[in-house]
Amino acid sequence: MYLLVIILTVALFYTKWGLRLRSVGEHPKAADTLGINVFKIRYMAVVMSGMLAGFAGSYFSLGSVGRFEEVMTAGRGFIALAAMIFGKWTPVGSFEAGLLFGFAESLSTKLSILRFPIPAEILLMMPYIVTMVVLAGVVGRSQGPAASGTPYEKESL
C-alpha cells in the first residue's frame, strides 16, 4: 500500500498523464481546447478506479474475511469517501485519513476485547462517530474537482 500511494502521488502530480487526468476533472473544456481527448481520459479513469475497487473488494472478501457475506462492508465505502474528502483529494492525504479511521476501528475492537466498561454497541459505532466528527470539521475546507460528476458535452460548431 505504501508503494501504491507513492506511485499514485508521483503519477498524478509529476507526469503528463497526471496533469491531463486532473485537468479533465477540473476544467474539461480547457483540456479539450488543448487537444486532450476528455472522453478517453475520463473512461480510462473510471475503468482504473473500478479495477482498484475490484482488487480491494476481492482482498476484503477473500484475504481479510475469507468468505463473502451480504452487507460485509458495513458502510465502509462511505468511510472511504470521507477519507478522500478529509485527505483533500490527494493520495497521501487520503492514506493518512484512512489510517485515522482504521485506528478508530482497531481501537473499538481492542477495547471490546479488553471488556472496557462501555457498551459494545457504542464501541462498534466508534469509526462512524470519528468519521462524522472529522467531516463536520472539514466540510468547508475540502474542495473536490470542479467538474466532478458533471458530464462533458463537446460543443459542435
Secondary structure, 3 states (H helix, E strand, C coil): CHHHHHHHHHHHHHCHHHHHHHHHHHCHHHHHHCCCCHHHHHHHHHHHHHHHHHHHHHHHHHHHHCCCCCCCCCCHHHHHHHHHHHCCCCHHHHHHHHHHHHHHHHHHHHHHHCCCCCCHHHHHHHHHHHHHHHHHHHCCCCCCCCCCCCCCCCCCC
